[in-house]
Amino acid sequence: MSDDKQLPGRGRGADYVPPKHQHRIVASPFTRLVRVHALMAAGEASMAVALADSLFLSITPGEARSRVILFLAVSFAPFIVLGRFIGPVIDRMPGGRRLLVVMIAALRAVVMFAMVSQLDSLFLFPLAFLAMVLNKTYAVSKSAMLPTLTKSEADLVEANAKLGVTAGIVGFVAAVPAGVLSLISAQVTLVFGGIVFVLATMAALRIPKRQVAREQAAELEIRELRQAGVVIAASAMGLVRASVGFLFFHLAFWFADPERSQVVGIAPNGRWKVVEYHFGPQFGTMWFGVAVSMAAVGTLLGNLSARALKRFGQVESLMVLALVIIGVFGVITSIAATTIVALLMAAAVNYAAAIGNMAFETIVQRDAPDANRGRALANFHTRFQLMWVGAGLIPVVLKLPGIVGFAIVAGLGISGGAAYWFGLSQVAKGLDEPLGLATLVRRRIRRR
């Protein structure tokens, strides 16, 4: 009997020893991150639904530009500070990135609740762009934490794909109750989104405290991350992200074509005109909302195909493919600038961004095995977000015709794909300093 008492699941009556963890299911660290990511996506979808018919998207494009320019320019600052100064300190703090995610989720909740009373106020604009900056900052912190929460670095790409799929599905599902609540009022939808972000804050507190980087980057890590193959891949991915940012804002103003709108009144404060859009190739808010949904579908499909595409022998070919997709759809849309083609382009460009991101992270894993993945990915993704914001400023500052904007996206894709392909040929020849775009990027990095 004494031997039985020493073994779990043995013994009778008072001497029975239950099996270990019989009544307890412990979620893995990655599963806890997935829960947070799902709630963040649900909250983001709720905000998008709530703002669909708000003043944020119903004033004339000319009046919107000045406000978008201001707050998009201001959004540069957090990424510069986060990447250059705060990021390295946070990475060396135990649980530093987790703390940042908790703070971001909490601030998103505060912003959502603050929007409730500001839907018809000028203050809605800084709140909306603060939410955008927080969302991008969360993306950087999530990328930094992910390598520390997966079982092995070999699972990193697949884990990223799972997060993307989760965000796509949950965001779509969450839009249904958010849409139903919007029939009551946009304020109710904002409250619903705020509660979701509160739940995300509580879920983030359950992510284990992990240190992204215990010490500063060693010379070997710096040398690996500056080698030609990684540098040209980073420059190519930067162009992909720039294409996504440019297209997002270009479509926002292209759909809100002032030639297809009519002024229906003046806002209560008398500061701007309220417009409605005629049904046609551009239908204002509705079509832009569809474009955002198509972009989410493209991202979801890209993440779903990541595992199959990873089997390609040359992962660099996927980066070239991503840029070619952007270029080809840019050309098609500039020739046939119709609503349906533009919506397909939104899906295709975001699909390309998803597979491009998968290819880039695979290249970093392969070519920089001694680099700290969390720190490296945080630095790279900070640059990519800056490219997104910087490129997004262009269609806001300049009133570009639809065809011209789509042609610019085509130029980014085709020239970027050609430059990356040429850079790969230089690397294949054993040159440490590839010519063209990669050289410019590498020299800029060295000057830092």
C-alpha positions in Angstrom: 0.0 0.0 0.0 2.8 2.4 0.8 4.2 1.9 -2.7 0.8 2.6 -4.2 0.6 5.9 -2.3 3.7 7.2 -4.0 2.2 6.9 -7.5 -0.3 9.2 -9.1 -3.6 7.5 -9.9 -3.0 4.7 -7.5 -4.5 3.8 -4.1 -8.0 3.6 -2.7 -10.2 5.7 -0.4 -8.2 8.2 1.6 -5.0 6.8 0.2 -6.0 7.7 -3.4 -3.5 9.9 -5.2 -5.0 11.7 -8.2 -3.0 12.0 -11.5 -1.0 15.2 -11.9 -2.9 18.1 -13.5 -6.0 16.0 -13.7 -8.4 18.9 -13.4 -6.1 21.6 -14.9 -5.5 22.5 -18.5 -2.5 24.9 -18.8 -2.4 27.0 -21.9 0.9 27.3 -23.7 2.6 30.8 -23.8 1.8 31.0 -27.6 -1.9 30.1 -27.0 -2.1 33.0 -24.6 -0.6 35.4 -27.2 -3.2 34.0 -29.7 -6.0 34.9 -27.3 -4.7 38.5 -26.9 -4.2 38.8 -30.7 -7.8 37.6 -31.3 -9.2 40.1 -28.9 -7.1 42.9 -30.3 -8.4 42.0 -33.8 -12.0 42.0 -32.5 -11.6 45.4 -31.0 -10.1 46.8 -34.1 -13.0 45.5 -36.2 -15.5 47.1 -33.8 -13.8 50.4 -34.1 -13.9 50.2 -37.9 -17.6 49.4 -37.9 -18.3 52.2 -35.4 -16.5 54.9 -37.5 -18.0 53.7 -40.8 -20.8 56.3 -40.7 -19.1 58.9 -38.4 -17.9 62.3 -39.2 -14.4 60.8 -39.6 -15.4 59.4 -43.0 -18.3 61.8 -44.0 -16.6 65.2 -44.4 -15.4 66.3 -47.7 -12.0 64.9 -48.9 -10.4 68.3 -49.1 -11.3 69.1 -45.5 -10.2 65.6 -44.3 -6.7 65.9 -45.9 -5.4 68.6 -43.6 -6.3 66.6 -40.5 -5.0 63.3 -41.9 -1.7 64.9 -42.9 -1.3 66.4 -39.4 -2.0 63.2 -37.4 -0.3 60.8 -39.9 2.9 63.0 -39.7 2.6 63.0 -35.9 2.4 59.2 -35.9 6.0 59.1 -37.1 7.3 60.0 -33.7 6.3 57.0 -31.6 8.0 54.6 -34.1 11.2 56.6 -34.1 11.3 56.8 -30.3 10.2 53.2 -29.9 12.8 51.8 -32.4 15.8 53.9 -31.5 15.5 54.6 -27.8 12.7 52.8 -25.9 12.9 49.5 -27.8 16.4 48.4 -26.7 15.6 49.1 -23.1 12.3 47.3 -23.2 13.9 44.3 -24.8 16.3 43.8 -21.9 13.6 44.2 -19.2 12.0 40.9 -18.0 8.5 41.1 -19.4 9.2 44.5 -21.0 7.4 43.8 -24.3 4.5 42.1 -22.4 4.1 45.2 -20.3 4.0 47.3 -23.5 1.3 45.1 -24.9 -0.7 45.4 -21.7 -0.4 49.2 -21.8 -1.3 49.4 -25.5 -4.5 47.2 -24.9 -5.5 49.4 -22.0 -4.9 52.6 -23.9 -7.0 51.2 -26.8 -9.8 50.7 -24.4 -9.5 54.3 -23.1 -9.5 55.6 -26.6 -12.6 53.7 -27.5 -14.5 55.0 -24.5 -13.3 58.5 -25.2 -14.6 58.3 -28.8 -18.1 57.7 -27.5 -18.6 61.4 -26.8 -16.5 62.7 -29.7 -18.1 61.2 -32.8 -19.2 64.7 -34.0 -16.2 66.5 -32.7 -12.9 67.5 -34.2 -11.2 65.6 -31.3 -12.3 62.4 -33.1 -9.4 62.7 -35.5 -6.5 62.6 -33.0 -8.3 59.7 -31.2 -8.6 57.7 -34.4 -5.0 58.2 -35.3 -3.8 57.5 -31.8 -5.6 54.2 -32.2 -3.8 53.6 -35.5 -0.4 54.3 -33.9 -1.2 52.0 -31.0 -2.2 49.3 -33.4 1.1 49.6 -35.3 3.1 49.7 -32.1 1.3 46.5 -30.9 2.3 44.8 -34.1 6.0 45.6 -33.4 5.8 44.4 -29.8 4.0 41.2 -30.8 6.7 40.4 -33.4 9.4 40.9 -30.7 7.7 38.6 -28.2 6.7 35.8 -30.6 10.2 34.1 -30.8 10.3 33.9 -27.0 6.8 32.2 -26.8 7.2 29.5 -29.5 8.7 26.1 -28.8 11.5 26.5 -31.3 12.6 29.2 -33.8 11.7 26.7 -36.6 8.0 27.3 -35.6 8.3 31.1 -36.0 6.9 31.4 -39.5 4.0 29.0 -38.9 3.2 30.8 -35.6 3.1 34.1 -37.4 0.7 32.6 -40.0 -1.5 31.3 -37.3 -1.7 34.7 -35.7 -2.6 36.2 -39.1 -5.3 33.6 -39.7 -6.7 34.1 -36.2 -6.9 37.9 -36.7 -8.6 37.5 -40.0 -11.3 35.1 -38.9 -12.0 36.8 -35.5 -12.0 40.3 -37.1 -14.6 39.1 -39.6 -16.7 37.3 -37.0 -16.5 40.3 -34.6 -17.8 42.6 -37.3 -21.2 40.9 -37.1 -22.2 41.8 -33.5 -20.5 45.2 -34.0 -22.7 45.7 -37.0 -25.8 44.7 -35.2 -25.0 47.1 -32.3 -24.3 49.9 -34.8 -28.0 49.7 -35.7 -28.7 51.0 -32.2 -25.9 53.6 -32.4 -22.2 53.9 -33.1 -21.7 54.8 -29.5 -22.9 51.4 -28.4 -20.5 49.7 -30.9 -17.6 51.8 -29.4 -18.5 50.7 -25.9 -18.6 47.1 -27.1 -15.1 47.6 -28.6 -13.8 49.2 -25.4 -15.0 46.2 -23.4 -13.2 43.9 -25.9 -10.0 45.8 -25.4 -10.4 45.6 -21.6 -10.6 41.8 -22.0 -7.5 42.0 -24.2 -5.7 43.8 -21.4 -6.6 41.1 -18.9 -5.5 38.4 -21.3 -2.2 40.1 -21.9 -1.5 40.0 -18.2 -1.4 36.2 -18.5 1.3 36.1 -21.1 4.5 34.9 -19.4 7.2 37.4 -18.6 10.0 36.7 -21.1 13.2 38.7 -21.8 13.6 39.4 -25.5 17.3 40.2 -25.3 19.5 39.9 -22.2 22.3 41.9 -23.5 23.2 44.3 -26.4 23.8 42.9 -29.8 27.1 41.1 -30.3 29.4 41.8 -33.2 28.4 38.4 -34.8 24.7 39.3 -34.6 25.3 42.7 -36.2 27.4 41.2 -39.0 24.8 38.5 -39.8 21.9 41.0 -39.9 24.0 43.3 -42.2 24.9 40.7 -44.7 23.8 41.3 -48.3 21.0 38.7 -48.4 19.2 40.0 -45.3 19.7 43.7 -46.3 18.2 43.3 -49.7 15.3 41.2 -48.4 14.6 44.0 -45.8 14.6 46.7 -48.5 12.3 44.6 -50.6 9.9 44.0 -47.7 10.0 47.7 -47.0 8.8 48.4 -50.5 6.0 45.9 -50.0 4.9 47.7 -46.8 5.2 51.0 -48.5 2.8 49.8 -51.3 0.3 48.7 -48.7 0.4 52.1 -46.9 0.2 54.1 -50.1 -2.7 52.1 -51.5 -4.7 52.3 -48.3 -4.8 56.1 -48.3 -5.0 56.4 -52.0 -8.1 54.2 -52.1 -9.6 56.2 -49.2 -9.6 59.4 -51.2 -10.2 57.8 -54.6 -13.4 56.3 -53.4 -14.4 59.6 -51.8 -14.3 61.3 -55.2 -15.6 64.9 -54.8 -17.0 64.8 -58.3 -19.5 62.1 -57.2 -20.5 63.8 -54.0 -23.0 66.5 -53.0 -23.0 68.7 -49.9 -26.0 67.9 -47.8 -25.4 70.4 -44.9 -23.0 72.0 -42.5 -21.8 70.3 -39.4 -23.3 71.7 -36.1 -20.1 73.5 -35.2 -19.9 75.1 -38.7 -16.3 74.0 -39.3 -16.9 71.6 -42.2 -19.4 70.4 -44.8 -21.2 67.1 -44.6 -21.4 65.2 -47.9 -23.1 62.2 -49.3 -21.9 60.2 -52.3 -23.9 59.3 -55.4 -24.1 55.6 -56.3 -21.5 54.9 -59.0 -17.9 53.7 -59.5 -17.0 55.5 -56.3 -19.5 55.3 -53.5 -17.6 56.9 -50.6 -17.6 55.2 -47.3 -19.3 52.0 -48.4 -16.8 51.1 -51.1 -13.8 52.0 -48.9 -15.2 49.7 -46.2 -15.5 46.9 -48.7 -11.9 47.6 -49.8 -10.7 47.3 -46.2 -12.6 44.0 -45.9 -11.1 42.7 -49.2 -7.6 43.7 -47.8 -8.4 41.6 -44.7 -9.4 38.6 -46.9 -6.2 38.9 -48.9 -4.1 38.9 -45.7 -6.1 35.9 -44.4 -5.5 33.9 -47.7 -1.8 34.8 -47.6 -1.4 33.5 -44.1 -3.4 30.4 -44.9 -1.0 29.6 -47.8 2.1 30.4 -45.9 2.7 26.8 -44.8 2.4 25.5 -48.4 4.5 28.2 -49.9 7.2 27.6 -47.4 8.0 24.4 -49.1 9.5 26.3 -52.1 13.2 25.6 -52.4 14.0 29.3 -53.0 12.2 31.4 -50.5 13.6 34.5 -52.2 11.4 33.7 -55.2 8.3 34.3 -52.9 9.6 37.8 -52.2 10.0 38.4 -55.9 6.5 37.0 -56.4 5.0 39.3 -53.8 6.5 42.4 -55.6 5.4 41.1 -59.0 1.8 40.6 -57.8 1.8 44.2 -56.6 3.2 45.5 -59.8 0.9 43.5 -62.1 -2.3 44.5 -60.2 -1.1 48.1 -60.2 -0.7 48.0 -64.0 -4.2 46.4 -64.4 -5.9 48.8 -62.1 -4.3 51.9 -63.7 -5.5 50.7 -67.1 -9.0 49.7 -65.9 -9.6 51.9 -62.9 -13.0 50.5 -61.9 -14.4 49.8 -58.5 -14.3 46.0 -58.8 -10.7 46.0 -60.1 -9.6 48.3 -57.3 -11.2 46.0 -54.7 -9.4 43.1 -56.2 -6.1 45.1 -56.0 -6.7 45.8 -52.3 -6.9 42.0 -51.7 -4.0 41.2 -54.0 -1.6 43.7 -52.5 -2.3 42.5 -48.9 -2.0 38.9 -50.0 1.4 39.8 -51.4 2.3 41.5 -48.1 1.4 38.4 -46.1 3.6 36.0 -48.2 6.3 38.6 -48.4 6.4 38.8 -44.6 6.6 35.0 -44.4 9.5 35.0 -46.9 11.4 37.7 -45.1 11.2 36.1 -41.7 12.3 32.8 -43.2 15.3 34.5 -44.7 16.3 36.1 -41.4 16.0 32.7 -39.7 18.2 31.1 -42.3 20.8 33.7 -42.9 21.2 35.1 -39.3 21.1 32.0 -37.1 23.0 33.7 -34.3 20.9 36.9 -34.2 18.3 37.5 -31.5 15.0 37.0 -33.4 12.9 39.2 -31.1 15.2 42.2 -31.2 15.9 41.8 -34.9 12.3 41.5 -35.9 11.3 44.4 -33.7 13.8 46.6 -35.4 12.9 45.5 -38.8 9.1 45.8 -38.2 9.6 49.3 -36.8 11.3 50.3 -40.1 8.5 48.7 -42.1 5.8 50.6 -40.1 7.7 53.8 -40.9 7.7 52.9 -44.6 3.9 52.3 -44.3 3.3 55.7 -42.7 5.7 57.6 -45.0 4.3 56.1 -48.1 0.8 56.8 -46.8 1.6 60.5 -46.5 2.1 60.8 -50.3 -1.5 60.3 -51.5 -2.7 62.5 -48.6 -0.4 65.4 -49.3 -0.8 65.2 -53.1 -4.2 65.1 -54.8 -3.3 62.3 -57.2 -5.7 61.1 -59.9 -6.7 57.5 -59.5 -4.8 56.3 -62.5 -1.6 58.0 -61.3 -1.8 56.5 -57.8 -2.3 53.0 -59.1 0.6 53.5 -61.5 2.8 54.5 -58.6 1.9 51.2 -56.8 2.7 49.4 -60.1 6.1 51.2 -60.2 6.9 50.2 -56.6 6.1 46.6 -57.3 7.9 46.2 -60.7 11.0 48.3 -59.9 11.2 46.7 -56.4 11.0 43.2 -57.9 13.6 44.0 -60.5 15.9 45.6 -58.0 15.6 42.6 -55.6 16.2 40.1 -58.4 19.3 42.0 -59.6 20.5 42.2 -56.0 20.1 38.4 -55.6 22.1 37.9 -58.8 24.9 40.0 -57.3 24.8 38.0 -54.1 24.9 34.8 -56.1 28.1 36.0 -57.7 29.7 36.3 -54.3 29.6 40.1 -54.1 29.4 41.5 -50.6 28.1 44.8 -51.8 25.2 44.3 -54.3 24.5 47.2 -56.6 21.4 49.4 -56.9 18.8 49.7 -54.1 20.5 47.3 -51.7 23.7 49.4 -51.7 21.8 52.5 -50.8 20.0 50.8 -48.0 23.2 49.2 -46.6 25.1 52.5 -46.7 22.2 54.2 -44.9 22.4 51.5 -42.2 26.1 51.9 -41.8 25.8 55.7 -41.3 23.6 54.9 -38.3 
